[in-house]
Amino acid sequence: MVLGRGIWSRSQRGWEAHGGGGQEGPSLQPLDVLSEILSQPAGGRTVIVFEPRGMAHPASETPRVGRSVFASLARVRNEHPVVSSESLGWGMEPAEPAYGGAYSTLLHYEMTPGLVRLHDACARSGSRLSAAWSAYTACTALASARIGARRAGSVICLVPGFIAVASLEPGKRAFRAWAEPMNERDWKVFSGLLGEPAPGPAGRMAEGGSGQRGIAVVAHGDPVKLCPTWPQLLQSGRIERVFDLDDLAAAVASVSRGHPANLAEAFPSARQMDPCLAVLAAAALAYAVAMAVIAADSAARAKADEAGAWDRIAVLERKVEVLKKNQREIETLRSQEQGGSSPTVFRRATALMTLASALPDAVTLTALTLGPGTGFRLEGKVRADSFKPAEARELLAGKGFAANPANGWAYDEPSGVLVVRGVFEPPNR
């Protein structure tokens, strides 16, 4: 239990306090102590009463809705930003009818982060902070279970270093706590929250005849030493029963963790999974990862194969184009050979075939130019020892390579170069 500046835990010797806290600054020292305690290796779930200094307990109008819907309302988020915080614990009491047909609730929330540190400490220890209850919620659970909601109008806590009043009456729910030494004015406020005490025999427990609801007390120690107004409270006859911290802890343990006042609900934690299910989930995850890797590898291979196929197709398309071009040329030559006028291409082919048989053995052809038209120019290298110019000229003319009469025949004997210019006329077949 975190009550004001003190941390209370149960041992074999009973309830013990840890870390009373200093006088300056927020209540960090008790939380440091409790965080260290909760960090020790443990298992299962942890439930705490959480009421350090700096807690707020404002009342708020609300529709009759649950915690999640309440936190989503724009007006609520504007008035109480804590409902959207990820670092502050908060809770709300169930909505109850208020004046004018409306409903109201009592909020409990931190002003500075603290509970989240305890949540993380439990996670480090292998435990789980399943519930954290404000002192008001704990007192309400105790009064409802042990006295009855209609009989108890208030619950007071009298613990060293922590005095509190929880008003439970419908339409008047409120909570006030003191974690510092109280002065006379504070005790007057304390008494005022309980209502004016009605006179009655000192030391007599309440019988419900004064018209005011009874008062339940949670005390650790002698109430007379803890509360200067204790004699007056006894005299009022409204004291229903005095409980100890064990009773408070037992009442808290019976509260469902789904209660909207659960402060730890602001910090969702991972669900605990059965070990067998965890193993199966891990195996399924490993299988899914392996399948994903295989699928990625298959996709990469398919992509590479596809790229290779496209490259092969491109090569084949180029070869097809070359073959088509060759086919067109062959068809052209075939059409020329079948008859009709002899185009230039056919004349050149005929000239080459004719020249092969008309050229003397002593002449080696080095250059041949055909055209334009039917003109030609040939050049050759002559072996002078076996070359007879007149016979060579007559042989070429007989095959259609007639030299021009003027300058169509030129033979340079020293260099052995023969140049013939003229007009090619294919001989009649």
C-alpha positions in Angstrom: 0.0 0.0 0.0 1.2 3.5 -0.8 -0.5 5.9 1.7 0.9 9.4 1.6 4.6 9.3 2.2 4.6 5.8 3.5 4.9 2.3 2.0 3.0 -0.4 3.9 3.7 -4.1 3.4 2.6 -7.3 5.2 5.3 -9.5 6.7 5.2 -12.3 9.4 5.6 -9.5 12.0 2.5 -7.7 10.7 2.2 -4.5 8.7 5.5 -2.5 8.4 6.2 1.0 7.0 9.0 1.6 4.5 10.3 5.1 3.6 8.5 7.9 5.4 9.5 10.4 2.8 11.0 13.9 3.1 9.4 17.2 3.6 10.4 18.7 0.2 9.3 17.8 -3.2 6.8 15.3 -4.5 6.5 11.8 -3.0 9.3 10.2 -5.0 11.1 8.5 -2.2 8.3 6.1 -1.3 7.9 5.2 -4.9 11.6 4.5 -5.2 11.3 2.1 -2.3 8.3 0.3 -3.6 9.8 0.2 -7.1 12.8 -1.6 -5.7 10.6 -4.0 -3.8 8.5 -4.8 -6.9 11.6 -5.3 -9.0 12.6 -8.4 -7.0 12.0 -11.6 -9.0 8.4 -12.7 -8.6 5.5 -14.2 -10.5 1.8 -13.9 -10.7 -0.1 -10.7 -10.3 0.4 -7.7 -8.1 -2.4 -5.6 -6.5 -1.7 -2.4 -4.6 -3.5 0.4 -2.9 -2.1 3.6 -4.5 -2.7 6.9 -2.7 0.6 8.9 -2.7 0.7 12.7 -2.3 -0.4 14.5 -5.3 -3.5 12.4 -6.2 -6.6 14.3 -7.4 -10.2 13.2 -6.8 -12.5 15.6 -8.7 -16.2 14.9 -9.3 -17.4 15.1 -12.9 -20.7 14.9 -14.7 -21.0 12.0 -17.1 -23.4 10.0 -19.2 -24.1 6.6 -18.0 -21.2 5.0 -19.9 -18.2 2.9 -19.3 -14.6 3.9 -18.9 -13.5 3.7 -22.5 -16.5 5.7 -23.8 -16.0 8.2 -21.0 -12.3 8.7 -22.0 -13.3 9.3 -25.6 -15.7 12.2 -24.9 -14.3 15.6 -26.1 -15.5 17.5 -23.0 -13.9 15.0 -20.7 -10.6 15.0 -22.6 -10.6 18.8 -22.4 -11.4 19.0 -18.7 -9.3 16.0 -17.7 -6.4 15.5 -20.1 -5.2 12.6 -18.0 -7.7 10.3 -19.6 -5.6 10.4 -22.8 -2.2 10.2 -21.1 0.1 7.2 -21.5 2.1 8.0 -18.3 -0.5 8.8 -15.7 -2.7 6.4 -13.9 -6.4 7.2 -13.6 -9.8 5.6 -12.8 -13.4 6.5 -12.2 -16.1 5.3 -9.9 -19.3 3.9 -11.5 -21.7 6.6 -12.6 -24.6 7.3 -10.2 -27.7 9.5 -10.5 -27.2 13.2 -9.7 -29.5 16.1 -9.4 -31.6 17.1 -12.5 -31.6 13.6 -14.0 -27.9 13.6 -14.8 -25.2 11.3 -13.7 -21.9 11.9 -12.0 -18.7 10.1 -11.2 -15.7 10.6 -9.0 -12.3 10.5 -10.8 -9.0 9.4 -9.3 -5.8 10.3 -11.1 -2.1 11.2 -10.7 -0.8 14.7 -11.1 2.7 13.5 -11.8 3.9 10.1 -13.2 4.6 7.5 -10.6 2.4 4.4 -11.1 4.0 3.7 -14.5 7.3 3.2 -12.7 5.7 0.5 -10.5 4.1 -1.1 -13.6 7.6 -1.3 -15.3 9.2 -2.6 -12.1 6.6 -5.5 -12.0 7.3 -6.2 -15.6 11.1 -6.5 -14.9 10.4 -8.9 -12.0 8.3 -11.2 -14.1 5.1 -10.2 -12.3 2.1 -8.1 -13.6 0.6 -5.1 -12.0 -3.0 -6.2 -12.6 -4.7 -3.6 -10.4 -4.0 -0.4 -8.5 -6.8 1.1 -6.4 -7.1 4.5 -4.9 -7.8 4.7 -1.1 -11.3 5.8 -1.9 -12.1 2.7 -4.0 -10.5 0.5 -1.3 -12.6 2.2 1.4 -15.8 1.8 -0.6 -15.1 -1.9 -1.2 -14.5 -2.4 2.6 -17.7 -0.6 3.6 -19.9 -2.4 1.0 -18.6 -5.8 2.0 -18.4 -5.5 5.8 -21.1 -3.0 6.7 -23.4 -2.3 3.7 -23.5 0.5 1.3 -26.6 2.1 2.9 -25.4 2.1 6.4 -21.9 3.6 5.9 -21.9 7.2 4.9 -18.1 7.8 5.4 -14.9 5.9 5.9 -11.9 7.4 7.7 -8.4 6.2 7.5 -6.2 6.7 10.6 -2.7 5.5 9.7 0.5 7.1 10.9 1.5 9.7 8.3 -1.9 9.4 6.5 -5.3 10.7 7.5 -8.2 10.5 5.0 -12.0 10.9 4.8 -14.0 9.1 2.1 -17.6 10.4 1.7 -19.7 7.6 0.2 -23.2 9.2 0.3 -24.9 9.3 -3.2 -24.5 12.7 -4.8 -21.9 13.7 -2.2 -19.0 11.4 -3.1 -15.6 13.0 -2.2 -12.2 12.2 -0.9 -9.7 14.2 1.1 -6.4 13.1 2.5 -3.6 14.6 4.5 0.0 13.3 4.3 1.5 16.1 6.4 1.1 16.9 10.1 -2.4 18.3 10.6 -3.1 21.6 12.4 -6.2 22.7 14.2 -7.7 24.1 11.0 -7.1 20.8 9.2 -9.0 18.9 12.0 -11.9 21.3 11.6 -12.1 20.5 7.9 -11.8 16.8 8.8 -14.8 17.0 11.2 -16.8 19.1 8.7 -16.5 16.4 6.1 -18.0 14.0 8.5 -20.9 16.3 9.5 -21.6 17.8 12.9 -21.3 15.0 15.4 -24.5 14.4 17.3 -24.2 13.9 21.0 -24.4 10.4 22.4 -23.0 8.2 25.1 -19.2 8.1 24.9 -17.7 4.8 23.6 -21.1 3.5 22.2 -21.1 2.2 18.7 -23.7 3.6 16.3 -27.2 2.3 16.2 -28.3 4.4 13.3 -30.8 6.5 15.2 -29.3 9.9 14.7 -30.4 10.2 11.0 -26.8 10.4 9.9 -25.1 7.5 8.2 -22.5 5.6 10.1 -18.7 5.9 9.9 -16.4 3.0 9.2 -12.8 3.4 10.4 -9.6 1.9 9.1 -6.9 2.3 11.8 -3.4 1.1 12.3 -2.6 1.9 15.9 -4.5 3.6 18.6 -7.2 5.9 17.2 -7.0 8.1 20.2 -3.4 8.9 19.5 -4.0 9.3 15.8 -7.1 11.4 15.9 -7.7 14.3 18.4 -11.4 14.3 17.6 -11.8 10.6 18.3 -13.6 11.1 21.6 -16.2 13.3 19.9 -16.6 10.7 17.1 -17.3 8.0 19.6 -19.7 10.2 21.5 -21.6 10.9 18.3 -22.6 7.2 18.1 -21.9 7.0 14.4 -18.9 4.7 14.5 -20.0 1.5 12.9 -16.8 -0.5 13.2 -13.0 -0.2 13.4 -11.1 -2.2 10.8 -7.4 -2.7 10.4 -5.1 -2.9 7.3 -5.7 -6.6 6.9 -9.4 -5.9 6.5 -8.7 -3.3 3.9 -6.3 -5.6 2.0 -8.9 -8.4 2.0 -11.6 -6.0 0.6 -9.2 -4.8 -2.1 -8.4 -8.3 -3.2 -12.0 -9.0 -3.9 -12.5 -6.1 -6.3 -12.6 -7.2 -10.0 -9.7 -5.8 -12.0 -12.2 -4.8 -14.6 -13.6 -2.2 -12.2 -13.5 1.3 -13.9 -11.5 2.7 -11.0 -8.5 0.5 -11.7 -5.6 3.0 -12.0 -3.4 0.4 -13.7 -5.8 0.1 -16.6 -4.1 3.1 -18.2 -1.0 0.9 -18.8 -2.1 -2.1 -20.9 0.3 -5.0 -20.6 1.0 -8.0 -22.8 -1.4 -10.9 -22.1 0.1 -13.9 -20.4 0.1 -16.9 -22.7 0.0 -20.5 -21.8 3.5 -22.1 -22.2 2.2 -24.7 -24.8 0.5 -22.0 -26.7 3.6 -19.8 -26.5 5.7 -22.7 -28.0 3.1 -23.2 -30.7 3.0 -19.5 -31.5 6.8 -19.4 -31.7 6.8 -22.4 -34.0 4.2 -20.8 -36.1 6.1 -17.6 -36.3 9.3 -19.4 -37.3 7.4 -21.4 -39.9 5.9 -18.1 -41.3 9.3 -16.5 -41.4 10.8 -19.5 -43.2 8.0 -19.5 -45.7 8.4 -15.8 -46.3 12.2 -16.4 -46.9 11.4 -19.2 -49.3 8.8 -17.2 -51.1 11.2 -14.2 -51.4 13.9 -16.5 -52.8 11.5 -18.1 -55.3 10.3 -14.7 -56.4 13.9 -13.5 -56.9 14.6 -16.6 -59.0 11.4 -16.2 -61.0 12.3 -12.6 -61.7 15.9 -13.6 -62.8 14.4 -16.4 -65.0 12.0 -13.9 -66.5 14.7 -11.4 -67.2 16.8 -14.1 -68.9 13.9 -15.3 -71.0 13.3 -11.7 -72.2 17.0 -11.4 -73.1 16.8 -14.7 -75.1 13.6 -13.5 -76.8 15.3 -10.2 -77.8 18.3 -12.1 -79.3 15.9 -14.4 -81.2 13.9 -11.4 -82.5 17.1 -9.8 -83.9 18.0 -13.1 -85.6 14.5 -13.3 -87.0 14.8 -9.8 -88.4 18.1 -10.7 -90.1 16.6 -13.8 -91.6 13.6 -11.8 -92.8 16.0 -9.4 -94.5 17.9 -12.2 -96.1 14.6 -13.7 -97.2 13.5 -10.5 -98.9 16.9 -10.2 -100.7 16.6 -13.8 -101.9 13.0 -13.2 -103.2 14.2 -10.1 -105.0 17.0 -12.0 -106.7 14.6 -14.8 -107.6 12.2 -12.4 -109.2 15.0 -10.8 -111.2 16.2 -14.1 -112.5 12.7 -15.1 -113.7 12.6 -12.5 -116.4 11.6 -8.9 -117.2 13.9 -6.0 -117.5 17.3 -6.5 -116.1 17.8 -4.1 -113.2 21.2 -2.8 -112.1 21.6 -5.5 -109.4 21.1 -8.2 -111.9 23.5 -6.6 -114.4 26.2 -6.4 -111.7 25.8 -10.1 -110.9 26.0 -11.0 -114.6 29.0 -8.8 -115.1 30.9 -10.6 -112.2 30.1 -14.0 -113.4 31.1 -13.1 -117.0 34.3 -11.4 -116.0 35.4 -14.6 -114.1 35.6 -16.4 -117.4 36.8 -13.5 -119.6 39.8 -12.4 -117.6 43.1 -13.8 -118.9 45.1 -16.0 -116.6 48.0 -13.5 -116.7 45.8 -10.8 -115.1 44.9 -10.7 -111.5 41.8 -8.5 -110.8 42.5 -5.8 -108.1 39.5 -3.5 -108.5 36.2 -3.4 -110.4 33.7 -0.6 -110.5 30.3 -1.0 -112.2 28.0 2.0 -113.1 26.5 4.3 -113.3 24.4 2.7 -116.0 26.3 0.0 -117.8 29.7 1.6 -117.5 32.6 -0.3 -115.9 36.2 0.2 -114.9 38.5 -2.7 -114.0 42.0 -2.7 -112.8 44.4 -5.7 -112.6 48.0 -6.7 -112.0 49.6 -8.3 -115.1 52.3 -10.9 -115.4 54.3 -9.5 -118.3 55.9 -12.8 -119.4 52.7 -14.4 -120.4 50.4 -11.4 -121.1 49.4 -10.6 -124.7 47.5 -7.3 -124.8 45.8 -7.7 -128.1 44.4 -11.2 -127.3 43.3 -10.0 -123.8 41.5 -7.0 -125.3 39.7 -9.2 -127.8 38.8 -11.8 -125.2 37.2 -9.1 -122.9 35.3 -7.5 -125.7 34.0 -10.9 -126.7 32.5 -11.3 -123.2 30.9 -7.9 -123.3 33.6 -5.8 -121.7 34.4 -3.6 -124.7 37.0 -0.8 -124.0 36.3 2.7 -125.1 38.0 3.4 -128.4 39.7 6.6 -127.2 41.2 6.0 -123.8 39.5 2.8 -122.6 42.6 0.6 -122.7 45.7 1.5 -120.6 48.6 -0.9 -120.0 51.7 0.2 -118.1 54.2 -2.5 -118.8 57.0 -1.3 -116.3 54.5 -1.4 -113.4 52.4 -4.3 -114.8 49.1 -2.4 -114.2 46.2 -2.8 -116.6 43.2 -0.3 -116.5 40.2 -0.9 -118.8 37.2 1.5 -119.1 34.1 0.9 -121.2 30.5 -0.3 -121.5 29.4 -3.7 -120.4 26.9 -5.4 -122.7 26.1 -9.0 -121.8 26.7 -11.3 -124.8 23.7 -13.1 -126.3 23.0 -16.5 -124.8 
